[in-house]
């Protein structure tokens, strides 16, 4: 269930990575997946003693959601700057 919920933020994140690949922006192509991976590993490691395997699903959903939120906020800020 948790992995199914993370499909929407995952689609947002990978859309940004694919767009960065077209632009040739290596920072985003490496940075976004790397930061999600580090967040999932750290979150799993912190939550695993208390929650067991469910911790990995929660960490995955949280990492994907936070990354998608960050991507959308940066995009909104860039659109506002271009409008001015």
C-alpha positions as CSV (number, residue, x, y, z in Angstrom):
1,X,0.0,0.0,0.0
2,X,2.8,2.4,0.9
3,X,4.6,1.8,-2.4
4,X,1.4,2.4,-4.3
5,X,0.9,5.7,-2.5
6,X,4.5,6.8,-3.5
7,X,3.8,6.3,-7.2
8,X,2.6,9.9,-7.6
9,X,5.6,11.7,-6.0
10,X,7.9,9.1,-7.8
11,X,6.4,10.2,-11.1
12,X,7.1,13.8,-10.3
13,X,10.6,13.1,-9.3
14,X,11.5,11.0,-12.3
15,X,9.9,13.5,-14.7
16,X,12.3,16.1,-13.3
17,X,15.2,13.7,-13.8
18,X,14.2,13.0,-17.4
19,X,13.9,16.7,-18.1
20,X,17.3,17.3,-16.7
21,X,18.7,14.5,-18.9
22,X,17.3,16.3,-21.9
23,X,18.9,19.6,-20.8
24,X,22.1,17.8,-19.9
25,X,22.0,19.0,-16.2
26,X,24.1,16.4,-14.4
27,X,23.6,18.0,-11.0
28,X,19.9,17.1,-11.0
29,X,20.4,13.7,-12.7
30,X,22.7,12.7,-9.9
31,X,21.5,14.8,-7.0
32,X,17.8,14.0,-6.9
33,X,18.1,10.1,-7.0
34,X,21.1,10.2,-4.7
35,X,19.3,12.3,-2.1
36,X,16.2,10.1,-2.2
37,X,18.4,7.0,-1.7
38,X,20.3,8.5,1.2
39,X,16.9,9.6,2.8
40,X,15.4,6.1,2.4
41,X,18.5,4.3,3.8
42,X,18.7,6.7,6.8
43,X,15.0,6.6,7.5
44,X,14.9,2.9,7.3
45,X,17.9,2.6,9.6
46,X,16.3,4.9,12.1
47,X,12.8,3.4,12.1
48,X,13.6,-0.3,11.6
49,X,14.2,-1.2,15.3
50,X,10.7,0.1,16.2
51,X,8.7,-0.8,13.1
52,X,10.4,-3.6,11.4
53,X,10.1,-4.0,7.6
54,X,7.3,-1.4,7.5
55,X,9.9,1.2,8.2
56,X,11.3,0.9,4.7
57,X,8.0,1.6,3.1
58,X,7.4,4.6,5.3
59,X,10.9,5.9,4.6
60,X,10.4,5.4,0.9
61,X,7.0,7.2,0.9
62,X,8.4,10.1,3.0
63,X,11.6,10.5,0.9
64,X,9.6,10.5,-2.4
65,X,7.1,12.9,-1.0
66,X,9.6,15.3,0.4
67,X,11.7,15.3,-2.8
68,X,8.6,15.9,-4.9
69,X,7.5,18.8,-2.6
70,X,11.0,20.3,-2.9
71,X,11.0,19.9,-6.7
72,X,7.5,21.5,-7.0
73,X,8.5,24.4,-4.7
74,X,11.7,25.1,-6.7
75,X,9.7,25.0,-9.9
76,X,7.1,27.4,-8.5
77,X,9.8,29.8,-7.4
78,X,11.5,29.6,-10.9
79,X,8.1,30.3,-12.6
80,X,7.5,33.3,-10.4
81,X,11.0,34.7,-11.2
82,X,10.3,34.3,-14.9
83,X,7.0,36.1,-14.6
84,X,8.6,39.2,-13.1
